[in-house]
């Protein structure tokens, strides 16, 4: 039996450390404006962009193995890792 419960728990912990104020649950992995890109939105700092890239990669790994329901949102986020902005975060 293969389980990724520890991996998902570590991923959630990494998100909590990256954004301590974020709490609660969502009914969907994707917001209603997922595919809308605001070109005027402020870009993330290099440090926060690196965290975003790392968390997106970890989430993609989990998506491919245990959470296929998050595939649409995560696939879009993987297209945003080069120049992420606050809305991507």
C-alpha positions in Angstrom: 0.0 0.0 0.0 1.3 3.4 -1.0 0.3 6.5 0.9 1.3 10.1 0.5 -0.3 11.4 3.7 3.0 12.5 5.2 3.9 14.3 1.9 0.6 16.2 1.8 1.0 17.1 5.5 4.5 18.5 4.8 3.1 20.4 1.8 0.3 22.0 3.9 2.9 22.9 6.5 5.1 24.5 3.9 2.1 26.6 2.6 1.3 27.6 6.2 4.9 28.7 6.8 4.9 30.7 3.5 1.7 32.4 4.2 0.9 32.3 8.0 -2.4 34.3 7.7 -4.1 31.9 5.3 -6.6 29.7 7.1 -9.7 27.7 6.3 -10.8 25.5 3.5 -12.0 26.0 -0.1 -14.8 24.2 -1.9 -12.7 24.2 -5.1 -9.0 24.0 -5.9 -9.5 26.8 -8.5 -10.8 30.3 -8.0 -13.5 31.5 -10.4 -11.0 33.8 -12.1 -8.3 31.2 -12.5 -7.4 31.8 -16.1 -7.6 35.6 -16.0 -4.2 37.3 -15.8 -4.0 40.9 -14.6 -0.9 42.3 -16.3 -0.9 45.3 -14.0 -0.7 43.1 -10.8 2.4 43.6 -8.7 5.1 40.9 -9.3 6.4 38.8 -6.4 9.8 39.5 -5.0 12.5 37.1 -6.1 12.5 35.4 -2.7 8.7 34.9 -2.7 8.7 33.9 -6.4 11.2 31.1 -5.5 8.9 29.9 -2.7 6.0 30.0 -5.1 7.9 28.0 -7.7 8.9 25.4 -5.1 5.4 25.0 -3.7 3.9 24.8 -7.2 6.3 22.0 -8.0 5.5 20.1 -4.8 1.8 20.5 -5.5 2.2 19.3 -9.0 3.9 16.1 -7.7 1.0 15.6 -5.3 -1.5 16.3 -8.0 -0.1 13.6 -10.3 -0.1 11.0 -7.6 -3.0 11.5 -5.2 -5.0 14.7 -6.0 -6.0 14.6 -9.7 -8.9 17.0 -8.9 -6.4 19.8 -8.5 -4.9 19.3 -12.0 -6.5 22.2 -13.8 -5.5 24.8 -11.2 -2.0 23.4 -10.7 -1.4 23.1 -14.5 -2.2 26.8 -14.8 0.0 27.8 -11.9 2.9 25.9 -13.6 2.6 28.3 -16.5 3.1 31.2 -14.1 6.3 30.2 -12.2 8.6 32.4 -14.3 7.0 35.7 -13.4 4.4 35.1 -10.6 2.3 38.0 -9.3 0.2 38.5 -6.2 -2.8 37.0 -7.8 -0.9 33.8 -8.6 0.1 33.7 -4.9 
